[in-house]
Amino acid sequence: MTLLDRFRTQSRDKHSDPAVRLAFVDELPIDDRTTIAAIAREDEDARVRRAAVAKLMAPGPLAAIAREDHDEGVRQQAAAMLRDIALEVFEDISEAESLEAVDAITDPRAIAQVAKTATREIVAERALSRIDDPHMLGSVARHAVVESVRTRALESLRGRGDGPELLAIAMNSDFKDSAVAAVDTIADRQQLDQIIARGKNKSAVKRARAFVREAEEHAAREAAEAAAEATAAMIAATPAMIEPEVDTASPPHGSQTAFAGR
């Protein structure tokens, strides 16, 4: 066998030229996960591994590559694939695979992105369960597509008593439910005025105005009641006017004069 024959019969996935191996990866069917995973893990060229990772629809191998590959670009590609599988960007991704991808993601920002943009409720809630940072919880409460996820994120912040994040939700939430619920946690008049002046959500602004109006009416009623009580107390403390006594023992002056003259 000549050298040329040996070159021609060499397996393309083991070819010495990375360009040939890249072309081989490009032609692989997407459902050949075993071959794609092997190349993604084992090829000596980072470009080839990255190309294989971009076609790999297996959360388990992707998680290992995202942790262990010595090339940053390959690790980033694996992390991006995990995020996209969690978000079901690709066709025929099962719920189990999506959840597995969520559990494998290590980047907190990617987890928050899944919690905000996933349309499958169980997936978004799984991502939310892995978030502890208050700023990220606030972002989820403001922007998450799934209502139950927005509600759970807001309740978590309410339980922590995180006033600044609750105010930010009231002022900036894209959704009426979370914005109004956040307003309901706020009693400070200055913060309510801030929502009224600069809030982006009309429903939240309306709710804040109602609270301020109710507080003003309550204060006016209390002031009127206090004034009435003060007036009543002042009247009760004032002594009654005493009428002068009439001397019935002595006859009128005119009568005495007439009697004396008789």
Secondary structure as UniProt FT lines:
FT   HELIX           3..9
FT   HELIX           12..14
FT   HELIX           18..27
FT   TURN            30..31
FT   HELIX           33..42
FT   HELIX           46..53
FT   TURN            54..55
FT   HELIX           59..68
FT   HELIX           72..86
FT   TURN            87..88
FT   TURN            91..92
FT   HELIX           95..104
FT   HELIX           108..117
FT   HELIX           121..128
FT   TURN            129..130
FT   HELIX           134..143
FT   HELIX           147..160
FT   HELIX           163..172
FT   HELIX           176..183
FT   TURN            184..185
FT   HELIX           189..198
FT   HELIX           202..237
FT   HELIX           253..260
//
